Amino acid sequence: MNGQNRSDIYPGLEVDIILKKDQRSGKRTRGIVKDMLTSSSFHSRGIKVRLEDGQVGRVAEIIDEQ
């Protein structure tokens, strides 16, 4: 599942994000969502989140669905 809908994302969810510095290469970073930083319900490039380790990026894919 992609990370464009805010309703699909919540704290504790495992996701792949693309960091700002990795936008050109598309390199993904995996982690657990701590905070959601995008306030709108939809974003075409992915909802921006902060991971538990402090990294910030846009959700490319949701890994862990419960």
Order of alpha helices (4+ residues) and beta strands (2+ residues): beta-beta-beta-beta
